[in-house]
């Protein structure tokens, strides 16, 4: 997909950044956009997805089955 920049100042700034960093204008724009996105806090939806994925990964089966005594103790049936 092509990006068409209509603002001459935006193009000028992208060219300056490219020159100062020694990269292409495309790379300068991408790195500047990535830097700005990293500064922004994640949305509530993004946080929920991240936390959900972490919980799913942590809760994968693989542990041992509980004994009857452990279940009884958990429910207070000592």
N, C-alpha and C positions, 0 to 999 in steps of 0.2 A: 504494500500500500504506500502511496506517495503522500507526503505531507507538503502542502503548499503554504508558505508563510507570506502573508500579505503585508505585514507590518515591516517597513524597512528597518526600523530600530531593532526589531527582533533578529532580523538577519545580520545586522551589524554586530549585535552582541554575541550571537552565535559564532560569527567569524572571529571576533576578538578572543573569545574563550578557546576556540580551536587553535588559534595562533599561539596563545599563551601556554596551552597545554600540549601542543605538538601533535594534535590528533585531527581527524577530519571534522568538518562541520557536523556531519551526522553523528559521529561519536561524541562530540561536545554537547550536542542537544540531548542525546540519550543520557549521558552521565549527569547533566544538569537536572534533567527530569527525575532520574533515579534519586539524586541527592535530595531533591525537594520532597519526593514521596517518602523517603526514609524519615524525614523530619516530622511528618504528619502522624498523629496518633491513629491507631487502628480503630475502625468503627466497631460498634457493639456487635454487629453481625460477624465481622471478621474475628473478633475476640471469641465469640461463641463457637465458631467453627474450629478455631485453633484449640480451644479448651476441650471441645467435644472429641476432636481427633486424638488429643493427648490422653483423655480418659479411656477412649476405646482401645488405644494401644496398651495402656497400663492394665486394663481389665481383661486382657486376653486369657482364655482358659489355659490351664496347664498346672494349676496347683493340685494338691491332693484333696480327696474327699474328706469331709469332716466325720469324725466318729460320733456315735450316738451320745457319748458322754460330753463331747464338745458342744453338740447342738443343745442338749439338755442344760448345760451350764450357761449357754448364751441366753436361753429363755428363762433362766432362774429356777430350773427344776433340779436343784442339787440333790 
